[in-house]
Amino acid sequence: MRIEDKIYGEFEVEGVLEELINTKVVQRLKNIHQGGASYLVNPNWNVTRYDHSVGTMIFIKIIGGSLEEQIAGLLHDISHTAFSHVVDFALNKSNEDYHEEIFERIVETSDIPKILTKYGYDYKDILYNETKWTLLERSAPALCADRIDYTLRDMYSYGYISLVAIKNFLDSLEVKDGEIVINSINAAEWFVNTYYKEVIGFFLNPLNIYAYNRLSNALKVALDNEIITLEDLLQDDNYVLTILKNSKNEEVRSLIQSLNYNVDVVENKEEYDIHQVNKLRLIDPTVIIDGVLSKASEKSTLIKILGEQAMQKSIEGVFVKFN
């Protein structure tokens, strides 16, 4: 099986990874947008969970991760519901972790246990013991494959960074004691700046905040009125969106109709319709300079300032006014 990834290039995949990629639960991610509601207001905001999941798997391979960790990377997002984190807002999950709550259930009702067992793997050890995969996942503000891939993928897809810049950054990465580190202050500054373009420029973009608000409200009303169920959310974006569009509930239809490519919103602290505070996301990667490990913010004034600015913006939230 040949995969052509827009970030990392062409890769051959076979055996257990090929079988896992072809499962229903992984293929479903092709119709789950990573940005949640964003694609409904901007056609260019269209990265999928499938793109990211396969990309995370490839990235782990590139930096020397084991086949087992590649498997964990490929499958880490299979429990995301339709519209990804929008559902967390609809369900009032401030930690944005509903997909984590249902992860084991999704695994157990899929073909994954059978496939991994066939290849001699303990699927529970691979998938239910995330702390052992230190390349795949680390708590913020550290680097990890998940965080790196979605940042590079989104920012490249949305036109903020180039493939040349990405290659230069990837060339600056090393693995020390199971941790991804950067061997250049310049590369660290580039990634931190890029990450905050993602977190502030995209996640906290007023248009994105508007889209999340409208769609999460539509989902709340639809759930409360039994127009959709939590089980429906285990389908995909198109499935749920069709139900909402065809609903007889006027409020749901109105909210869905308000999501289009002609939306005009601005950020306005004095006069606003939405105030949204998202989950705090900061980054402070480990750098290795002359063989010594340290936090990037200790070596770069720019990184320290960017972190402080991001902290302030995250705490303050976004004030959105409809035009």
Secondary structure, 3 states (H helix, E strand, C coil): CEEEECCCEEEECCHHHHHHHCCHHHHHHHHCECCCCHHHCCCCCCCEHHHHHHHHHHHHHHCCCCHHHHHHHHHCCCCCCCCCCHHHHHCCCCCCCHHHHCHHHHHHCCCHHHHHHHCCCCHHHHHCCHHHCCCCCCCCCCCCHHHHHHHHHHHHHCCCCCHHHHHHHHHCEEEECCEEEECCHHHHHHHHHHHHHHHHHHHCCHHHHHHHHHHHHHHHHHHHCCCCCCCHHHCCHHHHHHHHHCCCCHHHHHHHHCCCCCCCEEECCCCCCEEECCCCCCCCCEEEECCEEEEHHHHCHHHHHHHHHHHHHHHHCEEEEEC
